[in-house]
Amino acid sequence: MNNTVFDPVTGIANERDAVRVFIDVLRREQHALQQADVSVLLPLAVEKAGHAKQLAELTQAREQWLAMSGSLQGQGGQGDMERKLADHPTAAMAWQELLQLTETAHQINEINGILVNQRLRYNQQRLSALQAAARGLHDNGLYGSNGQPQIFSGGRRLGEI
């Protein structure tokens, strides 16, 4: 992308709005994780990936615009951006909002990662308990080697003393 194609007012506003939508997806993901509603997690993951791709494209367009104008994002890039937007007060305001929103998105995503790890640990513990119970049933002779129950395989028969 070149300087004539990227409009900072529109480009930064679009990026800001895309982050708002992404935050909404993250909040829905968080709600699903808290409610243990796994049925919506896969569609949310697909939606989240699509929005992440869109954000990457918008960010790349902005960074190319900065690079084409002689600014180096990542090496004092935020200051460069603020200087570049001095003549665009609407874009400067959108840039500040964008910075705040990206911090919010980062925090929500961190929390979601913690929730995913907690859910994973919980499920692993439940699986381990089920596996231990299954081993115990097999070891106690309740099931034969063919997997079928052995109802009267040991102990006294009815009527015996």
Sequence and secondary structure as in RCSB ss.txt:
>XXXX:A:sequence
MNNTVFDPVTGIANERDAVRVFIDVLRREQHALQQADVSVLLPLAVEKAGHAKQLAELTQAREQWLAMSGSLQGQ
GGQGDMERKLADHPTAAMAWQELLQLTETAHQINEINGILVNQRLRYNQQRLSALQAAARGLHDNGLYGSNGQPQ
IFSGGRRLGEI
>XXXX:A:secstr
  TTT  HHHHHHHHHHHHHHHHHHHHHHHHHHHHT GGGHHHHHHHHHHHHHHHHHHHHHHHHHHHHTT  TTS
SHHHHHHHHTTT HHHHHHHHHHHHHHHHHHHHHHHHHHHHHHHHHHHHHHHHHHHHHHHHHHHTTSB TTS B 
TTSSS  TT  
